[in-house]
Amino acid sequence: MEKLAPLWNNVIVKPVTEETVSRGGIFIPDTAKEKPQEGKIIAVGPGKVGKKGDLLPMDVKVGDRVIFAKYTGSEMKIDNEKYLIMPESDILAVKVSRGAAKAEIAPAKSKARGKKNG
């Protein structure tokens, strides 16, 4: 593969293709498949420049399996392989293996702090 280095807060993702046969053994034609929304990060840019001119580092790294928005990115083909270039902000989640530390979901904070009912 050619070496590509994404600029700023962009990433290069290799989409994970779906299986062509369902669990029940039914063949799924290409026309019926949905666009992939999962992939593996192949390359990561240096980050985004903040308001003060400082470089804000990326939250993802090469090798991460990610879920991204359905119709995002610019498709490109290198050596007969499809890749997507997209901004980091279009990545919705990073898949974490079961053995890795679990991400905690914090409860939403109430904006009505200090107010009492009644």
N, C-alpha and C positions, 0 to 999 in steps of 0.2 A: 504494500500500500504506500502511496505517496505520503510524505509527512506533511500534515496540515497543522497549523497553529491558529486556533480561533483567537480573535481579538476581543479585548475588553471582557464583558461578562457573558460571552457566548460559549457554548459547548458543542461538541460533535458527538452525536449519539448513533449507535448502530441499532436500528429497530429489531426487536425480537419478533420473528414471524410466528404466526399461529399454525397449529397443526392442520393438515389438509383432510384429516379424517376425524370425525367426531368420536366421542367415547362409545357410542353405539355402533360404530363401524360405517357410518354414512360419510361418503366423500363430499367435501365442501369445495365447490368450484371457486376460482379466483374472483368472479363477479359477485359472489355472496359474502366474501370475507370483508370484515371491517378493517379500517386503517389501524395499524398497530399503535398502541398507546404505551408501550413498554419498551425499554431498550437499555443498552449498556453504554456508559460514557467512555468514549475513546480518547477524547482530548478536552482540555479545559483551558479557557483564557485566564489572564492574570487577575481579573476582577474589574469592578466598576469604580470609577473615580467619584468620590463623595463631594459634597458641597464645598468642603474646605480644601479640596485638592488632594486629599489622602486616598490611597488605594484601599478599597473595601474588598477583602478576600472572598473567594467563592465558598459556598457551603457544600458543594459537591466535589468529588475527586474522580480521577480516572479509575475505572473498574466498578463504580457504583451502578446498581440496577435501579432505574428510575421509571416513574410513571409520569407521563407528560400530557399536556392538553391535546385533544384529538386532532385539531387542524392547525398545528403549529409547525414552525420550522421551514427551512428551505431544503428541498430534496436535492441530493446530488449522487452521482454514481461514479465510483472509483473501482477499477479492476472488477467490473460487473457486480459490485456490492453496493447496496443502497445505504446512504447515511443521511442524517438530518443535522443541519446547523440551526441552533435555536438559542434564544437568550435564556439564562438561568431562571428567570422569572416565570418561564413557561413550564418549568418542572414542578409538578404538584406534590410529589412524594419520592422518598428514597426507600427502596425495599431493604429491610433489615432482616438478617437471618435470625432464626429462633435462638441460636446460641449467643448472639450478640446482645448487648444491653438494650432493654426495652425503652422506647421513647415514651415519655409520660405526657399525657394530655392534661394541661392545666384547666381547671374550670374557669369559665368566663367571669371576669370581675364586674361587679355591679357599678354602674355609673352613679347610682343614687346613694352614694356613700354618706353616712351620717344622717340621712333623712329617716324619720320614723313615720310609720303608717298611722293615720288617724288624725 
